[in-house]
């Protein structure tokens, strides 16, 4: 298996709701489990930042489906990197909602206190997602539980 880590940013369409994102996450959990994909998604008022890990071909296929999803605009690939070990291996897909109370954390990994994933390097996006993952999805959380921050 050729393991890769893919990170992308997107702008959520104006009519995308939090319920939509919960439904997407539930569907992704099912599909990703069948395909050996793991990942983590963080959303804000306007943006999504997601990491996917798994086989290169399958991750590419999932990314291409996301690119066709009308809930995402301005899809931007931040990186697709070969890996030897998954960093986000606890869930098929987990998510958290990021908001203004996370401004210190956002600032620590970027150049602003306001979440805009387009302003993050791939390295900073990975470190932000890693910290959010650790804070909002602790090891004691059930793999099937959703998390909001």
N, C-alpha and C positions, 0 to 999 in steps of 0.2 A: 504494500500500500504506500502510495506517495502522499504522505500527510502534508497538508498546508494549513496556514492560518490566513484568512482573508478578513480585512477590516474595510468597511465602507461607511460613508456618511450620506445622508439624504435629507431633503426637506420634505416634510409631510404635507400632503395636499390639504387645502383649506377645509375640506369636508371629512378628513380623517378624524375619527373620535378615539377616545381612550378605549371604548368598548371594541372598536375595530382592531386596535392593537392587541387587546386581550385575545380576541378571536384568532388573529394571525398567529400569536404565540402558541395558542392551544393547537392549532393546525400544524404549526412547525414542529412542535414536540412529537406529534405522531409521525409525521413524515421523516423528520430527522432521525428518530429512533430506528426506523426501518432502513435508513441509508447510512447510519453510522456517523452522523453529523452532530457535533456539539456546538454550543455557542451562547452568547450573551448579547442582549439588546438593551440599550438605554434610550429612552425617549424623553423629549421635553415638549414645550408648547409648540415648537415648530420643527424640531429636528429629530433625526434618528441616527444613532451610531451603533453599529453592530459588528460583532466578530463571529466568524464561522470557522470551525476546525473540522477537518476530515480529509477524505480522499480527494485529490486534486480535481479529478473529473466530476465527481459528485458536487463538490463545493462550487465549481465553475457553473454547473447546471443550475444549482440553487440561485446563484448570483444572477444568472441570465433571466430566471423567472422573476426575481425581485426587480430587475431592470424593466420588465414589462408591466409591473404592477402600478396601476395609476395612483395608488396612495403615496408613491414616492416620486419626487421630482429632483432634478439635479443630482442624480446618483453619482457619487464620486468614489472611485476605488482608491483607498489610502495605501493599501499594500496587499500583496499575496505572496507569502513567504513560506518556503519549505521549513518544516519543523520535524523534530524527532520525538517530541512529547507534547501532548495537549496541555494547555494551561487552564482551559475552561471545560474540564472533563466531567463535571458533576451532573450536568443536565443536557438534555437534547436541545433545549432552548429555555433560557431564563431571561427575565427582564426586570428593569426597575425604571421608575419614572424619576427623572432628575428635575430639580426646581431650584428656586433662589436660595433655599436654605443650604444648598450644596456649594455655594459660591466660593468658600475657602478651598474646598477640594478641587473645584474647577480651576481656580486660579493657580493652585499648586502644580497642575499639569499643563497649564496653558499660559496665555498672556492676558487673560481677562477673567473677570468674575462671572461673566455671562456665558452660558453654554452655547458654543457655535463650533460644531465638530469640523467645519471646513478650515478653521484656524489652527487645528491640531496637526502636528506631524504624526506619522504612523507610530513612532516610538511613544509620543505623549498620549495618543489615543489608546494604545495598548496599556500604558501604565494607569491611565484614568479608569479604563474598563476593568482592569485587574483589581484596583482598589475598590471600585463600586461593587464588583462581584464579591469581594471578601467582606465588605461591610453589610451589604444588603441581602446576601445569599449565603449565610454561614453554613458550615458543614452539617449542622443539626437540622437544617430545613429539609423538608421532604422534596425529592426531585420533581414531584408533580405539582408543588405549590408555587403559585405566582407571588412575586414580591414587588411591592411598590415602596418608594422611599419618601 
